[in-house]
Amino acid sequence: MTALVRYQLALLLRAQRWLPPLLLYVAALGVGVQVGRPVLDSLGFAAAVLLPVAAWLVRVCVTGEPEAARHCAAAALGPGRTHLAGVLAALTASAVLGAAGTGVVALVSDAHATDGSTPVPLGPAVGAGLLAALACALSGTAVGVLCNRPLVHGTGWAVSATVSAVTLALVAAGSPANAAVGGLVTASREGSVPAPWLPLALSAGAAALAAAVACALSSRRR
């Protein structure tokens, strides 16, 4: 599986289809993250922006392989494993982007709460930001898996479903991504540092379940 994921990552890099989601992430951070703003607020924004980027990267990875190459890999290793490798490659790329974005936010943000006077310990804040970013990356991965083949076919349907699901994942009260981002924003007002382990665990469970369903369906439709 490791070799197959490396193959999918190599395809992603060679095709340069990672460039649009990367530009989206960079542009969003450039607009929404400003020098001197409270660090927890900025970390929450950076994590939230990662969710649609992760969903986009999943689509890039599960649809970018040439048809003949995909059939060869599926014949040799199984369609389920091949599909899973694409999903894991997308998640890996999302996690790398999230870590880089969190580092940039930590460098330019102010280590104080929203009131500007309550200090916020930078190390724990960065740790919380990384956990929130990973939770959003996993939530975005789950959205991308459920809104693309083999569950949803056709570009129009897939894009529409992805946009709707991303919006729901960000604003719905019970969403793990919403909880992770909201926890950072609330903590910034209170001057505390959260530990979003529960949103992370729920996001991981949702991503794992979505991947299991998609891989099983890929195998049955071979």
C-alpha positions as CSV (number, residue, x, y, z in Angstrom):
1,M,0.0,0.0,0.0
2,T,2.9,2.4,0.7
3,A,4.3,2.0,-2.8
4,L,0.8,2.5,-4.2
5,V,0.3,5.7,-2.2
6,R,3.8,6.9,-3.4
7,Y,2.7,6.2,-7.0
8,Q,-0.5,8.3,-6.5
9,L,1.5,11.1,-5.0
10,A,3.9,11.0,-7.9
11,L,0.9,11.2,-10.3
12,L,-0.5,14.2,-8.4
13,L,2.8,16.1,-8.5
14,R,3.5,15.3,-12.2
15,A,0.1,16.3,-13.4
16,Q,0.2,19.6,-11.5
17,R,-3.5,19.3,-10.8
18,W,-2.6,20.2,-7.2
19,L,-1.9,23.8,-8.2
20,P,-5.5,25.1,-8.2
21,P,-6.3,23.8,-4.6
22,L,-2.9,25.1,-3.5
23,L,-3.6,28.5,-4.9
24,L,-7.0,28.5,-3.3
25,Y,-5.4,27.8,0.1
26,V,-2.7,30.4,-0.3
27,A,-5.1,33.1,-1.5
28,A,-7.6,32.4,1.3
29,L,-4.8,32.6,3.9
30,G,-3.5,35.8,2.3
31,V,-7.0,37.4,2.6
32,G,-8.1,36.0,5.9
33,V,-4.9,35.9,8.0
34,Q,-3.4,39.2,8.8
35,V,-0.2,40.1,10.7
36,G,-0.8,40.7,14.4
37,R,-4.2,39.1,14.6
38,P,-5.0,36.8,17.6
39,V,-3.3,33.5,16.9
40,L,-6.2,31.2,17.8
41,D,-8.6,33.1,15.5
42,S,-6.2,32.8,12.6
43,L,-5.5,29.2,13.3
44,G,-9.3,28.5,13.2
45,F,-9.6,30.3,9.9
46,A,-6.6,28.4,8.4
47,A,-8.1,25.1,9.5
48,A,-11.6,25.9,8.1
49,V,-10.1,26.8,4.7
50,L,-8.3,23.5,4.6
51,L,-11.6,21.6,4.4
52,P,-12.6,22.5,0.8
53,V,-9.0,22.2,-0.3
54,A,-8.9,18.6,1.1
55,A,-12.2,17.7,-0.7
56,W,-10.8,19.1,-3.9
57,L,-7.5,17.2,-3.6
58,V,-9.5,14.0,-3.2
59,R,-11.3,14.6,-6.5
60,V,-7.9,15.3,-8.1
61,C,-6.4,12.1,-6.9
62,V,-9.4,9.7,-7.6
63,T,-10.1,11.1,-11.1
64,G,-6.6,12.2,-12.3
65,E,-5.1,8.8,-13.2
66,P,-5.4,7.8,-16.9
67,E,-8.1,5.3,-17.5
68,A,-5.8,2.6,-18.8
69,A,-3.3,3.0,-15.9
70,R,-6.2,2.9,-13.4
71,H,-7.5,-0.4,-14.9
72,C,-4.0,-1.9,-14.8
73,A,-3.5,-1.0,-11.2
74,A,-6.9,-2.3,-10.2
75,A,-6.3,-5.5,-12.0
76,A,-3.0,-6.0,-10.3
77,L,-3.8,-4.8,-6.7
78,G,-7.6,-4.6,-6.6
79,P,-9.9,-1.7,-7.3
80,G,-10.5,-1.1,-3.6
81,R,-6.8,-0.8,-2.7
82,T,-6.2,1.4,-5.7
83,H,-9.0,3.8,-4.7
84,L,-7.8,3.9,-1.1
85,A,-4.3,4.8,-2.3
86,G,-5.7,7.8,-4.1
87,V,-7.6,8.9,-1.0
88,L,-4.6,8.5,1.2
89,A,-2.5,10.5,-1.2
90,A,-5.0,13.3,-1.1
91,L,-5.1,13.2,2.7
92,T,-1.3,13.3,2.9
93,A,-1.2,16.3,0.6
94,S,-3.9,18.0,2.7
95,A,-2.0,17.3,6.0
96,V,1.2,18.8,4.6
97,L,-0.6,21.9,3.5
98,G,-2.3,22.2,6.9
99,A,1.0,21.9,8.7
100,A,2.6,24.5,6.5
101,G,-0.3,26.9,6.9
102,T,-0.3,26.4,10.7
103,G,3.4,27.3,10.8
104,V,2.9,30.4,8.7
105,V,0.0,31.5,10.9
106,A,2.0,31.0,14.1
107,L,4.8,33.2,12.7
108,V,2.7,36.2,11.7
109,S,0.0,36.1,14.4
110,D,-0.1,37.7,17.9
111,A,0.1,35.3,20.8
112,H,-2.8,37.0,22.7
113,A,-6.5,36.4,23.1
114,T,-9.1,38.5,21.3
115,D,-8.9,41.2,24.0
116,G,-5.3,41.8,23.0
117,S,-4.0,41.6,26.6
118,T,-4.5,38.0,27.7
119,P,-1.4,36.0,26.7
120,V,-1.8,32.7,24.9
121,P,1.0,30.1,25.1
122,L,2.2,29.8,21.5
123,G,3.3,26.1,21.7
124,P,0.0,24.7,22.9
125,A,-1.9,27.0,20.5
126,V,0.1,25.7,17.6
127,G,-0.6,22.1,18.7
128,A,-4.3,22.9,18.9
129,G,-4.1,24.5,15.5
130,L,-2.5,21.4,14.0
131,L,-5.2,19.1,15.5
132,A,-7.9,21.3,14.2
133,A,-6.3,21.4,10.8
134,L,-6.0,17.6,10.7
135,A,-9.7,17.4,11.8
136,C,-10.7,19.6,8.9
137,A,-8.4,17.8,6.5
138,L,-10.1,14.5,7.5
139,S,-13.6,16.0,7.2
140,G,-12.7,17.4,3.8
141,T,-11.4,14.0,2.8
142,A,-14.7,12.3,3.9
143,V,-16.6,14.9,1.8
144,G,-14.4,14.3,-1.2
145,V,-14.7,10.5,-1.0
146,L,-18.5,10.6,-0.7
147,C,-19.0,13.2,-3.5
148,N,-16.9,11.6,-6.2
149,R,-16.7,8.2,-7.9
150,P,-17.6,5.5,-7.3
151,L,-20.5,7.1,-5.4
152,V,-21.2,10.1,-7.5
153,H,-20.5,10.2,-11.3
154,G,-20.4,13.2,-13.6
155,T,-18.5,16.4,-13.0
156,G,-21.6,18.6,-12.5
157,W,-23.1,16.3,-9.9
158,A,-19.8,15.8,-8.1
159,V,-19.0,19.5,-7.9
160,S,-22.4,20.5,-6.8
161,A,-22.5,17.8,-4.1
162,T,-19.0,18.7,-2.9
163,V,-19.9,22.4,-2.5
164,S,-23.0,21.6,-0.6
165,A,-21.3,19.1,1.6
166,V,-18.4,21.4,2.4
167,T,-20.7,24.2,3.3
168,L,-22.7,21.8,5.6
169,A,-19.5,20.5,7.2
170,L,-18.4,24.0,8.1
171,V,-21.7,25.4,9.4
172,A,-23.6,22.5,10.8
173,A,-23.7,22.5,14.6
174,G,-22.9,18.8,14.9
175,S,-20.0,18.8,12.4
176,P,-16.6,17.8,13.8
177,A,-14.9,20.5,11.6
178,N,-17.3,23.1,12.9
179,A,-16.5,22.0,16.5
180,A,-12.8,22.1,15.9
181,V,-12.8,25.6,14.3
182,G,-15.4,27.0,16.7
183,G,-13.4,25.7,19.7
184,L,-10.4,27.8,18.6
185,V,-12.5,30.9,18.1
186,T,-14.2,30.5,21.4
187,A,-10.9,29.8,23.2
188,S,-9.5,33.0,21.7
189,R,-12.3,35.0,23.3
190,E,-11.7,33.3,26.7
191,G,-7.9,33.3,26.6
192,S,-7.6,29.5,26.9
193,V,-6.1,26.9,24.6
194,P,-8.4,24.0,23.6
195,A,-7.5,20.4,22.8
196,P,-9.8,19.3,19.9
197,W,-9.3,15.6,20.3
198,L,-12.9,14.7,20.1
199,P,-13.5,16.5,16.8
200,L,-10.3,14.9,15.5
201,A,-11.5,11.4,16.5
202,L,-15.0,12.0,14.9
203,S,-13.4,13.3,11.7
204,A,-11.1,10.3,11.5
205,G,-14.0,8.0,12.0
206,A,-16.1,9.7,9.3
207,A,-13.2,9.6,6.8
208,A,-12.5,5.9,7.6
209,L,-16.2,5.0,7.1
210,A,-16.5,7.0,3.9
211,A,-13.3,5.4,2.5
212,A,-14.5,1.9,3.5
213,V,-17.9,2.4,1.7
214,A,-16.2,3.8,-1.4
215,C,-13.6,1.1,-1.6
216,A,-16.2,-1.6,-1.1
217,L,-18.3,-0.1,-3.9
218,S,-15.3,0.1,-6.2
219,S,-14.6,-3.6,-5.7
220,R,-18.2,-4.5,-6.5
221,R,-18.4,-2.4,-9.6
222,R,-15.2,-3.7,-11.0
